[in-house]
Amino acid sequence: MADRLRDTEAPQGAGVPQGAGAAGADLRPRPGAALNILWVLLGRQDKASSRVRGYWVAEALKARGHAVRIRHTEHRLQYLSLLAAARTADAVIFQKKYGRYDLLAARVLRRLGKQVFFDIDDAPSRTRASATMQRAGRMMALSSGVLAGSEALARLARPHQSAVHLLPSGVLLENYRVKTHTPADRICLGWIGNGAHYAGDLIRILRNPLQRIGARRPVTFRIVGACGVQELYQAFAGIEGVALDFIDQIPWSDPGAVADAIAPFDIGLYPLSQDPFNAYKCAFKALEYMASGLPVVASGVGANAETVLDAETGFLCQSEEDWVRAIETLAGDADLRARFGQAGRARAEQHYDVARLAARLEGILQA
């Protein structure tokens, strides 16, 4: 980490997923090549993965001239409606859906000659439960192809499916306001997400570094999505020099509310423990920070290592010492925060813009 902190220049384009919305992609609608796409989403717009990999991409595909319909299958009778709607579809995409009725629907649709794609941006099971992993594997095998949100997920899919397409999660850039960085006596360290799921990672990775940093300089630690988790409040309460600004919930489907929640951040934090579930995460928090013009300090786990350019758009950390040095270096240097933030925003625009990923998906569906 010390060597990286001395040299903040890194190779341009390092870590860019090949074929994944690269700069220079043709973003113009393709006349005469319209598709009828049916999307079966796991959740509604308040669920992050469905909003990011479903609703946002669907709107971008509509802008390219395609017809896109969204379905939710929350009980078994809705699968009959799904099969009826699929009669006119060129492609059906199941987003993280691999229950018994999803498998049955996919099997029927394939027999009817439909293209069926399985989209995944998380490990199928947090605990690697064998029954869940087997169902996900069967869904991959039944599909015409798998849309994998990270290289790790692509590797997971390849034993089951030969047509695996790397399609990282994207960010809707117009939803985020770019930060203007200025010197400040107290900076804001920010995190956004589902605190109920990530409380353990936040406490294990950040508590000791914040104790050390707070003893040297005053900072604010802002968590958006604390979800009322008392362990979070208790773990970070009373740390010298650290003011807490915890928000339990916001209207997640409201882009203005998300932008307002991130606006006070000076540095975006993304701690992840090295475990079998986190290894498949798709770095969306890092993308939100980058879209907001923020430097990112993240664990080098999962797609973080592909998305965040170390010493160019932020710092990737392994040890407690890494976290302390990265945060202190950025906290004391507004120009460095601005430079990393600008580079992160440019990287998001060039490689993770939803419009570019929709163009990539269009090519996959038309192939």
ABEGO torsion letter per residue (X at the ends): XAAAAABABBBBGBGBBBGBGBBGBBABBBBGABBBBBBBBABBAABAAAAAABAAAAAAAAAAGBBBBBBBBABAAAAAAAAAAAAABABBBBBGBABAAAAAAAAAAAAAGBBBBBBBABBABAAGBAAAAAAAAAAAAABABBBBABAAAAAAAAAABABBBBBBBBBBAAABBBBBBBBBABBBBBBBEBAAAAAAAAAAAAAAAAAAAAAABBBBBBBBGAGGBAAAAAAABGBBGBBBBBBABBBAABAAAAAAAAAABABBBBBBBBBAAAAABAGAAAAAAAAAGBBBBBBBBEAAAAABBBGAAEBBBABAAAAAAAAAAAAABAAAAAAAAAAAAAAAAAAABAAAAAAAAAAAAAX
